[in-house]
Amino acid sequence: MGEGDRMKHEAEEAKGKAKEKIGEVTDNEQAQAEGASEQAKSKLKKAGDKLKDAGEEARDAFKR
């Protein structure tokens, strides 16, 4: 996973956390749900990147 992707996913997760907190403070259930959804999507992207990295490492191990 590239550093750019990792930073992008971290920023997306932070944005989701902020949106969720704003929803809690303002009692806006839609904002809370959107924030939680953005966090979940970011975590899935990070998991996918980790899986991709593991696959690349395994492939490289067999090339040696």
C-alpha positions as CSV (number, residue, x, y, z in Angstrom):
1,M,0.0,0.0,0.0
2,G,1.4,3.4,-0.9
3,E,1.9,6.1,1.7
4,G,-0.5,8.3,-0.2
5,D,-3.3,5.7,0.0
6,R,-2.7,5.1,3.7
7,M,-2.8,8.9,4.4
8,K,-6.0,9.2,2.3
9,H,-7.7,6.4,4.2
10,E,-6.7,7.9,7.5
11,A,-8.1,11.3,6.5
12,E,-11.3,9.7,5.4
13,E,-11.6,7.9,8.7
14,A,-10.9,11.1,10.6
15,K,-13.5,12.9,8.6
16,G,-16.1,10.2,9.4
17,K,-15.3,10.5,13.1
18,A,-15.7,14.2,13.0
19,K,-19.0,14.0,11.2
20,E,-20.2,11.4,13.6
21,K,-19.3,13.5,16.6
22,I,-21.0,16.6,15.1
23,G,-24.1,14.5,14.6
24,E,-24.0,13.5,18.3
25,V,-23.6,17.0,19.5
26,T,-26.3,18.4,17.2
27,D,-28.5,15.4,17.8
28,N,-28.5,14.7,14.0
29,E,-28.9,11.0,13.4
30,Q,-28.3,11.3,9.7
31,A,-24.9,12.9,10.3
32,Q,-24.1,10.2,12.9
33,A,-24.9,7.5,10.4
34,E,-23.0,9.1,7.6
35,G,-20.0,9.5,9.8
36,A,-20.1,5.9,10.9
37,S,-20.5,4.8,7.3
38,E,-17.5,6.8,6.2
39,Q,-15.4,5.3,9.0
40,A,-16.5,1.7,8.0
41,K,-15.7,2.3,4.3
42,S,-12.2,3.7,5.2
43,K,-11.5,0.6,7.4
44,L,-12.6,-1.7,4.6
45,K,-10.2,0.1,2.2
46,K,-7.4,-0.2,4.7
47,A,-8.1,-3.9,5.1
48,G,-8.1,-4.4,1.3
49,D,-4.8,-2.6,1.0
50,K,-3.3,-4.8,3.7
51,L,-4.5,-7.9,1.9
52,K,-3.1,-6.6,-1.4
53,D,0.3,-6.0,0.4
54,A,0.3,-9.5,1.8
55,G,-0.4,-11.0,-1.6
56,E,2.4,-9.0,-3.2
57,E,4.8,-10.1,-0.4
58,A,3.8,-13.8,-0.9
59,R,4.3,-13.4,-4.7
60,D,7.7,-11.8,-4.2
61,A,8.7,-14.6,-1.8
62,F,8.0,-17.2,-4.5
63,K,10.0,-15.2,-7.1
64,R,13.2,-15.6,-5.1
